[in-house]
């Protein structure tokens, strides 16, 4: 996998954050009513934070599995 430059990482982060926000707004409003997310920014923020943590957890688990495979091959 190719390493991204600092500006590419910033752009990727912005795209991911935008995706989390628009998805969170849609899901919250679908569940709780029109404009609910916009009127409850604390819920929107918590939703986005939970999603980001869950995504990071998946990425870290994937990387740890890669490391485990390399260690297994080296033994």
C-alpha positions as CSV (number, residue, x, y, z in Angstrom):
1,X,0.0,0.0,0.0
2,X,1.3,3.4,-1.0
3,X,1.8,6.0,1.7
4,X,-0.1,9.2,1.2
5,X,1.3,12.7,1.5
6,X,0.3,15.0,4.3
7,X,-2.1,16.9,2.0
8,X,-3.6,13.7,0.7
9,X,-4.2,12.5,4.2
10,X,-5.8,15.8,5.2
11,X,-8.1,15.5,2.1
12,X,-9.0,11.9,2.9
13,X,-9.8,12.9,6.5
14,X,-12.1,15.6,5.3
15,X,-13.9,13.3,3.0
16,X,-14.3,10.7,5.7
17,X,-15.6,13.2,8.2
18,X,-18.0,14.6,5.7
19,X,-19.3,11.1,5.0
20,X,-19.7,10.4,8.7
21,X,-21.6,13.7,9.2
22,X,-24.0,13.3,6.3
23,X,-24.6,9.7,7.1
24,X,-25.2,10.5,10.8
25,X,-27.6,13.3,9.9
26,X,-29.6,11.0,7.6
27,X,-29.7,8.1,10.1
28,X,-30.7,10.3,13.1
29,X,-33.3,12.2,11.1
30,X,-34.8,9.0,9.7
31,X,-35.1,7.5,13.2
32,X,-36.1,10.6,15.2
33,X,-37.7,13.0,12.7
34,X,-36.8,15.8,10.3
35,X,-34.1,18.2,11.5
36,X,-33.6,16.3,14.8
37,X,-29.8,15.9,14.1
38,X,-29.5,19.6,13.3
39,X,-31.3,20.6,16.5
40,X,-29.3,18.2,18.6
41,X,-25.6,18.7,17.7
42,X,-24.5,16.9,20.8
43,X,-26.2,13.7,19.5
44,X,-24.7,14.3,16.0
45,X,-21.2,14.7,17.5
46,X,-21.5,11.6,19.7
47,X,-22.8,9.6,16.7
48,X,-19.8,10.7,14.6
49,X,-17.3,10.1,17.3
50,X,-18.7,6.6,17.9
51,X,-18.5,5.8,14.2
52,X,-14.9,7.1,13.9
53,X,-13.9,5.0,16.9
54,X,-15.5,1.9,15.5
55,X,-13.8,2.5,12.1
56,X,-10.4,3.0,13.8
57,X,-11.0,-0.2,15.8
58,X,-11.6,-2.2,12.6
59,X,-8.5,-0.7,11.0
60,X,-6.3,-1.5,14.0
61,X,-7.6,-5.0,14.2
62,X,-6.9,-5.6,10.5
63,X,-3.3,-4.3,11.0
64,X,-2.8,-6.4,14.1
65,X,-3.9,-9.5,12.2
66,X,-1.3,-8.5,9.5
67,X,1.4,-8.3,12.1
68,X,0.4,-11.6,13.6
69,X,0.7,-13.3,10.2
70,X,4.2,-11.8,9.7
71,X,5.3,-13.0,13.1
72,X,3.9,-16.4,12.5
73,X,5.8,-16.7,9.2
74,X,9.1,-15.6,10.9
75,X,8.9,-18.3,13.6
